[in-house]
Amino acid sequence: MTINCKGNLIDLTSPKVMGILNITPNSFFDGGKYSDENSILQQVEKMLIDGATFIDVGAYSSKPNAEFVSENEEISRLIPVIELILKNFPETLISVDTFRATVAKKAIENGACIINDISAGSLDEDMMQTLAKLQVPYIMMHMKGNPQTMQSLAQYENIVKEMLFYFSEKVVQARSLGINDLIIDPGFGFAKTLEQNFEVMNKLELFQMLELPLLVGVSRKSMIYKTLETSAEFALNGTTVLNTIALQKGAKILRVHDVKEAMECVKLCNSLIG
């Protein structure tokens, strides 16, 4: 199971770690933390040293009820950071967290190599056609609505069945346009209640029937800290537990704030498979 990033085939037989770099002032965990060049470069260097294969850069917070950010503002936040990272760490494989086709195009033109779309094309009808032209890996997440409305849309008769149908349709659409490298993300916390998040985690192995790499992003999310009656700041141990479970159920990419700990999960789980 491989994906092509800038001509390099990334083998996902052994799961990989994607480090999160939020450059928004309002992200739920690290908002405003990486707002100057030094702090950005120090964090990227740390994540790369700790073992991250990908760095996922986001310039628009997708937390529930996140404030609207214009397309121009998202681009103006994003492009200088991509350029800064690649100037200092030229081999970095940058993923960009955006649901806008124009932003995706600008990001790839400036050196990013993966697009991570929380809406799988639902929030911008031009996204998939743009990705087909760019021919880069495309992460398609499950969500209903948008960050402002998603928490009111968590109604399902059979959540896993409906998610599998959603992904099946999205995959057919992407393949029909010629997008080759697809990755699916169940979207923990997006249009899902606490109980629904755990139901999806419990049945995560069922997503392997799609025969695509599975990305899991539960890092410090509310499904962890609300269950443990704590806060995102103290949710690392819970994150590690769920990352381990996700790996055992077939996750190929862990999207995390804490790369070192996630890499330890991967190494230990690989030893179990061994």
C-alpha positions in Angstrom: 0.0 0.0 0.0 1.8 3.1 -1.2 1.1 6.8 -2.0 3.1 9.0 -4.4 4.5 12.2 -2.9 6.6 14.3 -5.3 7.7 11.2 -7.1 8.6 9.3 -4.0 6.5 6.2 -3.2 5.7 6.2 0.5 5.1 2.7 1.8 2.3 2.5 4.3 2.9 -1.2 5.1 4.4 0.2 8.3 2.1 3.0 9.5 3.3 6.6 9.3 2.8 9.6 11.6 1.5 13.0 10.4 2.5 15.9 12.7 -0.1 18.7 13.1 1.1 22.3 12.6 -1.8 24.7 13.3 -1.1 28.2 12.2 -4.5 29.5 13.2 -5.0 31.7 16.2 -8.0 29.7 17.4 -7.3 26.0 17.1 -8.8 23.9 20.0 -5.4 22.8 21.4 -2.5 24.8 20.1 -4.1 27.9 18.7 -1.7 30.9 18.4 1.2 28.8 19.6 3.0 28.8 16.2 2.7 32.4 15.0 6.3 33.4 14.3 9.1 31.9 12.2 11.2 30.6 15.1 8.3 28.8 16.8 7.2 27.3 13.5 10.7 26.0 12.6 11.4 24.7 16.1 8.1 22.7 16.1 8.6 21.4 12.5 12.2 20.3 13.3 11.1 18.6 16.5 8.3 16.7 14.7 10.7 15.6 11.9 13.4 14.5 14.4 10.7 12.6 16.4 9.8 10.7 13.2 7.0 12.4 11.4 6.7 11.4 7.7 4.3 14.2 7.0 3.6 17.7 8.4 0.0 18.8 8.1 -0.4 22.6 8.0 -3.8 24.1 8.7 -4.7 27.8 8.4 -8.4 27.5 9.0 -9.6 26.0 12.3 -12.2 23.3 11.8 -13.2 23.0 15.4 -17.0 23.2 16.1 -18.3 26.7 15.6 -15.0 27.9 14.3 -15.0 31.5 13.0 -15.1 32.0 9.2 -11.8 32.8 7.5 -11.8 34.2 4.0 -10.0 32.4 1.1 -7.5 35.2 0.8 -6.7 35.2 4.5 -6.2 31.4 4.5 -3.8 31.7 1.5 -1.9 34.6 3.1 -1.4 32.6 6.3 -0.5 29.4 4.5 1.9 30.1 1.7 4.6 31.9 3.7 4.6 29.0 6.1 5.0 26.4 3.3 7.8 28.4 1.8 9.5 28.8 5.2 9.4 25.1 6.0 10.7 24.0 2.6 13.5 26.7 2.7 14.8 25.2 5.9 13.7 21.6 5.6 13.6 21.0 1.8 12.7 17.3 1.9 9.6 17.8 4.1 6.4 16.2 2.8 3.7 18.9 3.5 0.1 18.1 3.7 -2.4 21.1 3.7 -5.6 21.0 5.6 -8.1 22.9 3.4 -11.5 22.3 1.9 -11.0 25.0 -0.8 -9.8 24.2 -4.3 -8.1 27.5 -4.9 -6.2 27.2 -1.6 -5.2 23.6 -2.5 -3.9 24.7 -5.9 -1.8 27.5 -4.5 -0.4 25.2 -1.8 0.6 22.5 -4.2 2.1 25.1 -6.6 4.2 26.3 -3.6 5.6 22.9 -2.7 3.0 21.0 -0.6 2.3 17.5 -1.8 -0.9 16.3 -0.1 -4.4 17.8 0.3 -6.3 17.0 3.5 -10.0 17.9 3.0 -12.4 17.7 5.9 -15.3 17.7 3.5 -14.1 15.3 0.8 -15.2 17.8 -1.8 -18.6 18.6 -0.3 -17.7 22.2 0.5 -16.2 23.1 -2.8 -17.5 21.6 -6.0 -14.2 22.3 -7.8 -12.0 20.5 -5.3 -12.0 17.0 -6.9 -11.5 18.3 -10.4 -8.6 20.5 -9.1 -7.0 17.5 -7.4 -7.3 15.4 -10.5 -5.3 18.0 -12.4 -2.7 18.3 -9.6 -2.4 14.5 -9.2 -1.4 14.5 -5.5 -2.7 12.3 -2.7 -6.1 13.3 -1.4 -7.3 12.7 2.1 -11.1 12.5 2.2 -12.7 12.9 5.6 -16.3 12.1 6.7 -18.3 15.1 7.9 -21.8 16.4 7.5 -22.4 20.2 7.1 -19.5 22.5 7.9 -17.6 23.4 11.1 -20.3 25.9 12.0 -23.2 23.4 11.6 -21.8 19.9 12.0 -22.6 19.4 15.7 -26.3 19.7 14.9 -26.2 17.0 12.2 -25.1 14.0 14.2 -28.2 11.9 13.4 -27.7 8.4 12.0 -29.6 5.1 11.8 -26.4 3.1 11.4 -23.4 5.4 11.5 -20.8 3.0 10.2 -23.0 1.7 7.4 -23.8 5.3 6.4 -20.1 6.3 6.6 -19.1 3.4 4.4 -21.7 4.4 1.8 -20.5 8.0 2.0 -16.9 6.9 1.3 -17.9 4.5 -1.5 -19.7 7.3 -3.3 -16.7 9.7 -2.8 -14.2 7.1 -4.0 -16.3 6.4 -7.2 -16.4 10.2 -7.8 -12.7 10.6 -7.3 -11.7 7.6 -9.4 -14.0 8.7 -12.2 -12.0 12.0 -12.4 -8.6 10.2 -12.3 -7.5 10.8 -8.7 -5.1 7.9 -8.0 -4.0 8.2 -4.4 -6.9 8.3 -1.9 -6.8 8.1 1.9 -9.9 8.0 4.0 -10.4 9.7 7.4 -13.4 8.7 9.6 -13.5 12.3 11.0 -13.6 11.7 14.7 -15.4 14.6 16.3 -17.0 15.8 13.1 -20.8 15.6 13.1 -20.6 12.8 15.7 -21.6 12.5 19.3 -19.2 11.2 22.0 -20.9 7.8 21.8 -20.8 7.7 18.0 -17.1 8.4 18.0 -16.5 5.4 20.2 -18.8 3.2 18.1 -16.8 4.2 15.0 -13.5 3.4 16.8 -14.9 0.1 18.0 -15.8 -0.9 14.4 -12.8 0.8 12.7 -11.6 -2.4 11.1 -14.7 -2.4 8.9 -13.3 0.5 6.9 -10.6 -1.8 5.6 -13.2 -3.2 3.1 -12.7 0.1 1.2 -9.1 -1.1 0.5 -7.6 2.3 1.0 -5.2 3.7 3.5 -7.0 4.8 6.7 -5.9 8.0 8.5 -7.0 8.4 12.1 -7.0 11.8 13.9 -8.1 11.6 17.6 -5.2 13.6 19.0 -6.3 15.4 22.2 -9.9 15.6 21.0 -13.0 16.0 23.1 -13.9 12.3 22.8 -10.9 11.7 25.0 -10.8 14.6 27.4 -14.6 14.7 28.0 -14.6 10.9 28.7 -11.7 11.3 31.1 -13.2 14.5 32.6 -10.0 16.5 31.9 -8.9 18.9 29.2 -7.0 18.8 25.9 -3.8 19.7 27.7 -4.0 16.5 29.7 -5.3 14.2 27.0 -1.9 12.8 25.7 -2.2 9.5 27.6 -5.7 8.9 26.3 -4.6 9.8 22.8 -1.9 7.2 23.0 -4.4 4.5 24.1 -6.8 5.3 21.1 -3.9 5.5 18.7 -2.8 2.1 19.7 -6.3 0.7 19.2 -6.6 2.4 15.8 -3.3 0.8 14.7 -4.5 -2.6 15.7 -7.7 -2.0 13.7 -5.8 -1.1 10.5 -4.9 2.6 10.7 -2.0 3.5 8.3 -1.5 7.2 9.3 -1.8 8.7 12.7 -2.4 12.5 12.6 -1.2 13.9 15.9 0.1 16.8 17.9 2.7 14.6 19.7 4.8 12.8 17.2 7.3 11.1 19.5 4.5 9.3 21.5 2.7 8.3 18.3 5.9 6.8 16.8 6.3 4.7 20.0 2.8 3.4 19.4 3.8 2.4 15.8 7.0 0.7 16.8 5.4 -1.3 19.6 2.4 -2.3 17.4 4.8 -3.3 14.6 6.7 -5.5 17.1 3.4 -7.2 18.0 2.8 -8.0 14.4 6.4 -8.7 14.0 
